[in-house]
Amino acid sequence: MIGINILSVIILLGILIFVHELGHFLVAKWFGVGVLKFSLGFGPRLIGRKVGDTEYLISMIPLGGYVKLLGESESSDLSPEDEKRSFQNQPVFKRMGIVFAGPLFNFLFAVVAFTLIYSVGVPAHTSRIGAVLENTPASTAGLRSGDIVSAIDGKEISKWAELADMIYESGGRELVVTVDRTGAVLHFNIVPEKTTGQNIFGEEVESYKIGVSASEETVIERVNPFRAFAQGMSQTWWFTKLTWLTVVKIIQKVVSPKTLGGPIMIAQMSGQYAKQGFIPFLFFMAILSINLGVLNLLPIPVLDGGHLLFYGIEAVTGREVNLKWREMAQQLGFFVLIMLMIFVFYNDIVRIFGE
């Protein structure tokens, strides 16, 4: 079990961080910036080969990678010819493009992953009713367990998600629910009741329900590549918004920071998804790739978002942010990241051993 967790998290994080660094690498090459090193992994070099000006490496620690650009450090001593290919001497918008490419590639990876998932097929609950709760609009109207909801207000449905959406969007108005009961087609007039529940952040929200739950019956839903791509884009956008909203909710103290997980939690979850098969593991990888992209865009110095903040100020003011201020901000950002890493690692330990 531990071996699966370790191997799966190495594969997962290795691929995601490689994709992130590949974004920086490709855009830097596109803009004519010299790339000195592209390493898969950190630490001592295991194997490597130099092609042109770039040394491609596989390093000992497999959790990640890095790209070293020509002239990335202001203290670099460069020849006049290399100055033209230096990162620091590029126009500010090119530098911003190179930095932004890392998170962008994480989002693009998620789009590709979701597209593949929807092309292969995902399980979806059918519209067959599993249970009818007592003293609810559904039980009063006469719906029974095993009924298949085939239409609502004349609109055909076959998936449980379609049924739930139409009830939620009804606003409490009367619905004509058509069901198939062992071959007989029946119609029921049902008024959804307003209920109060909790959303994924624990906040109270109002919704409309009729008092039924889904059965265990599922079908594999496959779509053509074009629709799969559209759904991949939609899912990536939805999870991106959800991740940003989660960050905001944590800042607002709506969501407890104790819910944050670190490397141990990621290893446990990746092992669980890996045992379920390639598609569930790919789904988890897509979500984690989005998280990596969003977190890297946070305006914290040492992260891509911090660099973009400095370059944004430079683009507006026409001059670089003072080197002393940048160094101080980098140190502060590094301290924040270390404290965050300690905190999420502590959360992982608490989950395993308790308070």
VMD Tcl script that draws the C-alpha trace (Angstrom):
set ca {
  {0.00 0.00 0.00}
  {2.76 2.45 0.98}
  {4.74 1.46 -2.11}
  {1.78 2.25 -4.38}
  {1.29 5.62 -2.68}
  {4.95 6.58 -3.08}
  {5.20 5.44 -6.69}
  {1.92 7.07 -7.71}
  {2.75 10.42 -6.09}
  {6.19 10.43 -7.75}
  {4.57 9.82 -11.14}
  {1.79 12.34 -10.50}
  {3.89 15.24 -9.19}
  {6.72 14.46 -11.59}
  {4.44 14.74 -14.62}
  {2.59 17.84 -13.40}
  {5.69 19.81 -12.49}
  {7.39 18.66 -15.70}
  {4.40 20.01 -17.67}
  {4.66 23.28 -15.73}
  {8.36 23.68 -16.48}
  {7.81 22.63 -20.09}
  {5.59 25.69 -20.48}
  {8.38 28.00 -19.32}
  {10.87 26.16 -21.55}
  {8.89 26.21 -24.80}
  {7.82 29.85 -24.57}
  {11.36 30.92 -23.64}
  {12.65 29.11 -26.74}
  {9.88 30.67 -28.84}
  {10.91 34.16 -27.69}
  {14.58 33.46 -28.43}
  {15.69 33.39 -24.78}
  {18.61 31.08 -24.02}
  {17.79 28.03 -21.89}
  {20.82 26.67 -20.05}
  {19.22 23.69 -18.31}
  {16.00 21.69 -18.40}
  {15.96 19.18 -15.58}
  {13.45 16.47 -14.75}
  {13.99 16.23 -11.00}
  {16.14 18.10 -8.52}
  {19.46 17.56 -6.85}
  {22.53 15.72 -8.17}
  {22.58 14.85 -11.86}
  {21.96 11.21 -12.79}
  {22.19 11.46 -16.55}
  {22.32 14.37 -18.93}
  {23.02 15.41 -22.47}
  {23.72 18.80 -23.99}
  {21.93 19.68 -27.21}
  {22.84 23.09 -28.55}
  {22.98 25.54 -25.66}
  {20.65 23.52 -23.45}
  {21.62 20.71 -21.09}
  {18.81 18.18 -20.58}
  {19.04 16.39 -17.25}
  {17.43 13.68 -15.17}
  {18.24 14.44 -11.54}
  {18.15 12.32 -8.40}
  {15.05 13.73 -6.66}
  {12.08 12.95 -8.96}
  {9.52 15.31 -7.42}
  {9.53 18.12 -9.96}
  {11.96 19.87 -12.23}
  {13.34 23.25 -13.19}
  {14.36 25.43 -16.12}
  {17.43 27.66 -15.88}
  {17.32 30.61 -18.28}
  {20.24 32.60 -19.64}
  {20.68 35.81 -17.68}
  {17.94 34.92 -15.21}
  {20.16 36.24 -12.43}
  {21.05 39.91 -12.64}
  {24.56 39.08 -11.44}
  {25.24 36.96 -14.55}
  {28.33 38.03 -16.50}
  {27.29 37.78 -20.14}
  {28.94 38.49 -23.47}
  {27.37 41.17 -25.70}
  {25.97 38.40 -27.92}
  {24.38 36.59 -24.97}
  {22.91 39.83 -23.66}
  {20.45 39.77 -26.58}
  {19.21 36.32 -25.51}
  {19.20 37.14 -21.82}
  {15.92 36.77 -19.95}
  {16.42 39.98 -17.99}
  {16.96 42.01 -21.17}
  {13.69 40.92 -22.79}
  {10.72 43.33 -23.00}
  {8.53 43.06 -19.91}
  {5.63 41.44 -21.74}
  {7.89 38.66 -23.05}
  {9.12 38.01 -19.52}
  {5.51 37.92 -18.34}
  {4.66 35.47 -21.11}
  {7.49 33.11 -20.14}
  {6.46 33.19 -16.48}
  {2.74 32.78 -17.20}
  {3.37 29.82 -19.53}
  {4.02 27.48 -16.59}
  {0.55 27.79 -15.01}
  {-1.00 27.99 -18.48}
  {0.41 24.58 -19.38}
  {-1.06 23.15 -16.18}
  {-4.51 24.33 -17.29}
  {-3.95 23.00 -20.81}
  {-2.92 19.62 -19.38}
  {-6.22 19.51 -17.49}
  {-8.15 20.28 -20.69}
  {-6.37 17.43 -22.52}
  {-6.91 15.05 -19.57}
  {-10.64 15.82 -19.29}
  {-11.03 15.53 -23.06}
  {-9.52 12.04 -22.97}
  {-11.71 11.08 -20.01}
  {-14.94 12.15 -21.73}
  {-13.86 10.45 -24.96}
  {-13.29 7.15 -23.15}
  {-16.51 7.58 -21.15}
  {-17.58 8.47 -17.62}
  {-20.19 6.72 -15.45}
  {-23.46 8.62 -14.98}
  {-26.49 7.74 -12.86}
  {-29.61 7.01 -14.85}
  {-32.93 8.69 -14.01}
  {-34.20 5.57 -12.20}
  {-35.45 6.43 -8.68}
  {-33.68 4.54 -5.92}
  {-35.72 5.70 -2.92}
  {-38.66 7.96 -2.17}
  {-38.58 9.76 1.16}
  {-41.72 9.82 3.28}
  {-43.82 12.97 3.65}
  {-42.28 14.64 0.59}
  {-43.85 15.95 -2.63}
  {-42.71 12.77 -4.44}
  {-44.32 10.38 -1.95}
  {-47.51 12.46 -1.80}
  {-47.77 12.44 -5.61}
  {-47.27 8.66 -5.77}
  {-43.75 8.15 -7.13}
  {-42.18 4.79 -6.24}
  {-38.74 3.28 -5.99}
  {-37.79 1.82 -9.37}
  {-39.71 4.37 -11.42}
  {-37.74 5.74 -14.36}
  {-38.22 9.48 -14.90}
  {-38.39 9.91 -18.67}
  {-39.46 13.56 -18.95}
  {-40.14 16.73 -16.96}
  {-42.58 19.23 -18.43}
  {-42.38 17.32 -21.69}
  {-38.59 17.56 -21.95}
  {-37.00 14.13 -22.25}
  {-34.29 13.18 -19.75}
  {-32.26 10.04 -19.11}
  {-29.62 11.09 -16.56}
  {-30.06 11.88 -12.87}
  {-28.07 15.12 -13.24}
  {-30.65 16.37 -15.74}
  {-33.47 15.56 -13.33}
  {-31.76 17.30 -10.40}
  {-30.97 20.42 -12.46}
  {-34.56 20.82 -13.69}
  {-35.98 20.47 -10.18}
  {-33.44 22.94 -8.80}
  {-34.18 25.46 -11.55}
  {-37.97 25.14 -11.14}
  {-38.07 27.83 -8.48}
  {-40.86 25.92 -6.75}
  {-43.34 25.94 -9.64}
  {-45.42 22.86 -10.40}
  {-43.74 20.28 -12.63}
  {-45.26 17.53 -14.75}
  {-43.08 14.48 -14.09}
  {-43.42 11.61 -16.56}
  {-42.26 8.17 -15.42}
  {-41.99 4.69 -16.89}
  {-43.29 2.13 -14.38}
  {-42.70 -1.39 -15.70}
  {-43.78 -0.33 -19.18}
  {-46.66 1.94 -18.20}
  {-46.26 5.69 -18.81}
  {-47.58 7.78 -15.90}
  {-47.74 11.54 -15.32}
  {-47.52 13.26 -11.92}
  {-48.01 16.92 -11.00}
  {-45.43 17.73 -8.34}
  {-44.55 21.03 -6.62}
  {-40.90 20.97 -5.41}
  {-40.45 22.14 -1.82}
  {-37.87 24.70 -0.74}
  {-35.19 23.21 1.50}
  {-32.13 24.56 3.28}
  {-28.89 22.66 3.01}
  {-25.16 23.21 2.88}
  {-22.91 23.72 -0.12}
  {-19.41 22.26 -0.40}
  {-18.05 25.12 1.73}
  {-20.49 24.45 4.58}
  {-22.54 27.57 3.86}
  {-26.33 27.42 4.11}
  {-28.05 27.56 0.73}
  {-31.64 27.23 -0.43}
  {-32.65 24.70 -3.06}
  {-35.72 22.84 -4.32}
  {-36.27 19.10 -4.00}
  {-39.08 16.57 -4.39}
  {-37.73 13.90 -2.03}
  {-36.15 11.22 -4.24}
  {-32.66 9.75 -4.46}
  {-30.82 8.06 -7.33}
  {-30.51 4.32 -7.73}
  {-27.18 2.55 -8.16}
  {-27.87 2.10 -11.88}
  {-25.28 3.82 -14.08}
  {-24.35 3.98 -17.74}
  {-21.07 4.88 -19.41}
  {-21.51 8.19 -21.19}
  {-19.21 8.67 -24.20}
  {-19.09 11.68 -26.51}
  {-17.30 12.48 -29.78}
  {-13.87 14.18 -29.61}
  {-15.22 17.66 -30.36}
  {-17.83 17.53 -27.62}
  {-15.28 15.90 -25.31}
  {-12.96 18.87 -25.89}
  {-15.78 21.33 -25.13}
  {-16.60 19.46 -21.92}
  {-12.89 19.34 -21.08}
  {-12.72 23.13 -21.39}
  {-15.89 23.51 -19.32}
  {-14.65 21.22 -16.55}
  {-11.27 22.93 -16.42}
  {-12.95 26.32 -16.12}
  {-15.34 25.03 -13.42}
  {-12.57 23.50 -11.28}
  {-10.43 26.63 -11.77}
  {-13.25 28.83 -10.44}
  {-13.83 26.38 -7.58}
  {-10.14 26.47 -6.62}
  {-10.02 30.28 -6.64}
  {-13.25 30.39 -4.62}
  {-11.79 27.95 -2.09}
  {-8.77 30.23 -1.62}
  {-11.11 33.19 -1.05}
  {-13.25 31.19 1.40}
  {-10.16 30.22 3.39}
  {-9.12 33.89 3.60}
  {-12.69 34.77 4.68}
  {-12.49 31.97 7.30}
  {-15.55 30.27 5.81}
  {-13.45 27.19 5.08}
  {-11.08 25.98 7.79}
  {-7.39 25.93 6.81}
  {-7.29 22.54 8.52}
  {-8.83 21.13 5.34}
  {-5.59 21.86 3.47}
  {-3.51 18.80 2.67}
  {0.18 18.28 2.08}
  {2.40 15.67 0.45}
  {1.18 12.81 2.66}
  {-2.46 13.48 1.81}
  {-1.63 13.77 -1.89}
  {0.29 10.48 -1.73}
  {-2.63 8.72 -0.02}
  {-5.18 10.05 -2.51}
  {-3.02 9.34 -5.56}
  {-2.55 5.76 -4.34}
  {-6.31 5.33 -3.92}
  {-7.05 6.68 -7.40}
  {-4.23 4.65 -8.96}
  {-5.75 1.42 -7.58}
  {-9.11 2.35 -9.19}
  {-7.54 2.53 -12.64}
  {-6.01 4.87 -15.19}
  {-9.08 7.09 -15.78}
  {-9.73 7.89 -12.07}
  {-6.00 8.56 -11.61}
  {-6.01 10.85 -14.67}
  {-9.07 12.67 -13.26}
  {-7.26 13.29 -9.97}
  {-4.17 14.41 -11.87}
  {-6.25 16.93 -13.88}
  {-7.73 18.45 -10.72}
  {-4.31 18.64 -9.06}
  {-2.86 20.25 -12.21}
  {-5.51 22.98 -11.96}
  {-4.67 23.47 -8.28}
  {-0.99 23.76 -9.15}
  {-1.75 26.32 -11.85}
  {-3.97 28.43 -9.58}
  {-1.63 28.35 -6.60}
  {1.33 29.37 -8.77}
  {-0.61 32.45 -9.88}
  {-1.10 33.70 -6.31}
  {0.73 37.05 -5.90}
  {3.32 35.61 -3.52}
  {6.99 36.41 -4.25}
  {9.01 33.34 -5.39}
  {5.85 32.00 -7.09}
  {5.02 32.79 -10.72}
  {2.24 35.08 -9.51}
  {4.73 37.13 -7.51}
  {6.98 37.57 -10.54}
  {3.96 38.55 -12.64}
  {3.04 41.14 -10.01}
  {6.49 42.75 -10.21}
  {6.46 42.68 -14.01}
  {2.95 44.12 -14.02}
  {4.12 47.04 -11.89}
  {7.04 47.50 -14.27}
  {4.69 47.48 -17.28}
  {2.51 50.19 -15.70}
  {5.25 52.44 -14.27}
  {7.81 51.92 -17.03}
  {10.60 50.98 -14.64}
  {11.64 47.87 -12.72}
  {10.76 47.41 -9.08}
  {13.74 48.31 -6.89}
  {16.09 45.32 -6.49}
  {16.25 45.76 -2.71}
  {12.45 45.65 -2.42}
  {12.28 42.60 -4.66}
  {14.88 40.74 -2.58}
  {13.01 41.57 0.63}
  {9.74 40.41 -0.91}
  {11.38 37.19 -2.12}
  {12.64 36.44 1.38}
  {9.20 37.11 2.84}
  {7.55 34.95 0.19}
  {9.99 32.12 0.84}
  {9.23 32.34 4.57}
  {5.47 32.22 3.88}
  {5.89 29.13 1.69}
  {8.00 27.35 4.31}
  {5.41 28.10 7.00}
  {2.63 26.88 4.69}
  {4.52 23.66 3.99}
  {5.00 23.07 7.72}
  {1.30 23.76 8.34}
  {-0.02 21.36 5.67}
  {2.45 18.70 6.78}
  {1.16 19.14 10.35}
  {-2.42 18.74 9.04}
  {-1.38 15.47 7.37}
  {0.13 14.16 10.60}
  {-2.99 15.11 12.58}
  {-5.22 13.27 10.09}
  {-3.15 10.12 10.55}
  {-2.50 10.14 14.31}
  {-5.28 12.42 15.59}
  {-5.04 15.54 17.75}
}
mol new
graphics top color blue
foreach p $ca { graphics top sphere $p radius 0.5 }
foreach p [lrange $ca 0 end-1] q [lrange $ca 1 end] { graphics top cylinder $p $q radius 0.2 }
display resetview
